Amino acid sequence: MLDVALRTRRAGLWAQLSIIAPAFLFSAGPAAAQPAEPPPGGGAAPQATISAEEAYRRGKEFADRENYAEALRFYRIAADQGYAHAQVGIGNFYAQGKGTAQDYGAALRWYRLAADQGDAEAQDNVGFFYLSGWGVAQDYAEALHWLRKAADQGNEVAQRNLGMMYLQGLGVPQDKAEAIGWFRKAAARGDEDAQAALQFLEAR
């Protein structure tokens, strides 16, 4: 699994548990949208002369060395062959402005390609973008749809995000018990923000 991206980075949109409560991250992500970039499939990606798996491996090596332009070049080879991890990687680069101009709309389109293939990380990112209104009109129903898909696959960030939505009543009736249930699932998978949320809620 890709570990760069919006799912682990601790910066971005904060949400309050209550008016006087400490804040916990909904999810992690970049800070500001920038002008639009070409949609998926556009640009000057090289012809696929290697397998998707090999292109992704090379792209990840360049990403690990912070050569994002080369990483993006190889990710595009893999992504054009339908490789979901590479599509997520390109989405991450657009979301963070690495190797390309920052563009939430383009990031979301790449995430959708991977999410439609069942990639849980991409589904969580799509859900979070709808939740926060990044690159798309804010839509809690659509956010819930994608976050549930990711959460049902065991994605702890999506599980925590669902917990926050139920805790705050965003697109659903406010339900503390349901929120705690999702926080417990995320906490059991090691999510520190969900663990902190549980400690706060159980202390009240």
N, C-alpha and C positions, 0 to 999 in steps of 0.2 A: 504493500500500500504506500501511496505517496504521503510523505510526512511534512512537506513544506507547507504551505497553503493556509487557508482560512481556518482550518479545523483546529489547529493547535496554537496559533499565534495569539498572545495575550494583549491585544490592543483592538479597540473598535467600539462597538455599540454597547453601552452599559444599561442595565435595567434595574430598577429599585424593587426590592421585595415588598416594601411598604413605604409610607412617607418617612418614617424614622429609621428604616432598616438600612443595613449596609448594602452596597450594590454588588451584584454578581454579573459576570459576563453572560449574555445570551449566547454569543458565539464569538469567534475572533475574526478579524478582518482588517482590510485597509481603511484609510480614513477619508478620502475625498475623491469624488468622481472627476473624470477628465473628458476631453472631447472624444467623439466616436472614432472607432477604427473599422477597417473592413470586416464584414461578417465572416464566420467560419467558411473555409473553402476558398477565400480570396487570398490575395497576396502572392508572393513569389516563392512558395515552398518548393524545394527541389523534387525532382522525379523520384519515386520510390524505387530504389535499386537494392535495398536491403529489407529484411523482414521487419514487421512492426515491432516485434520483441527486441530485435537488435537495435533498431533505431531508438526505441524508448530507453534501452540500457545506455546507449551512448549519450542520449540527451540528459539522462539523470547524472551521468558522470560529469558532464559540463555544468549542470546545475549545482552539483556539489562543490565544484570549483568556482562557482559564482560567475561563470561565463554564460550569461542568460541568453545572449543573442544566438550562440551556437546551440544551446540547449533547446531553444525555441525552434530552430531550424530542424533538428532531429525529431523533436516531438511532433512537428507538423507531418513528417514522413509517416510516423506511426499513426497519428490521428487521422490522416487521410485514408488509412487502411482500416479505420474503425476501432482503433485500440483505445479503450476507455481511459486507462490510466494516463495516456498521453493527452487525451482531450481534457482531463482534469488538470493536468500540468499546464497546458496552454491557458486554461481558464484562470489558474492561479497567477500566471505571469501577467495577464491582462488586469486582474483584480489588484495586483500589487505594483504594477508598472515596472516589471522586471523584463528587460530585453525588448520592450515595446512601450508605447504610450499607455498609461493607465486608462482603462475603459470598462466600466462595470457592465455595460450592455453587451460588449463582445465576450466578456468573461461569462456572463449568464448564458449566452448562446452556446459556448463550448461546454459548459456544465450540463446544459440540457441534453446535448448529444450523448454524454456519458450517463446521465441520469436515466435516459430512455433505455439504456442497455442494462439498467439495474445496479449501477455503481452507487453504493451507499454514501460515500463521501460526496459525490456529485449531487446526490439527492438532498443531502443535508445543506450543501451550499446553495442549491436552487431554493430550497425552503427558506433559508436565512435571507437570501436576496429579496424574496417576496415579503418576508417579515419586516425587513428594514427599508424596503423601497429603493434598493440599489439597482439601477439599470432597468427598472420596471416600476409600474405603479404599485404602491403597497397593497397587498391583498392577503389578509389573514387566512381566508379559506384555502387559497392556493398554497400558502406557507404550510398550513396544517397537512395538506395532502402530501406534499413532498417530505416534510419532516417525519410523518408517520411511516412512509415507505422506508426511509433510512433507519428510523428507530426500530422498526420491525426486523431489520437485519442486524440489530445489535449495535448500531452506531451511537456511542455514548453522548456525543455532542448534540445529536438530534433529540435524544431522550431528554437531555437537560433543557434544550430549547422548548420542547413540548411542556415540560414541567413549568417553565416560566410563563408560557402562554396560558396554561390552566391557572396558575397562581394569580396572574394579573387579569384573567378574563379577556384575553385578546382573541376574538373570533370564536370564542366558546364561553359557555357560562363559567363564571369563576368557581373553582372547585379545588380547595386546598388538599383534600384527600387524594384526588387524581394527580395533582402536582407532586405530592410527596411520593406517590407510586412511581412516577417517572424519574424523579430525583434519585430514588433508591436504585432503580435499574442502572442509571448512569453512574452513580457512586460505586456500585458493585463492579463496574468495569474500570474503575480508577479515575473517574472524572473529579478533579479536585474542587471545581466550582459547585458541582452537585453535592459533594460532601459538605462543603461550607454552607450551602443552602439548607441542607438537612439539619446541621448543627444549630443554625439560627432558628429554624422553624420548630424543632423539637425542644428548644430552650424556652419557647414562649408559652 
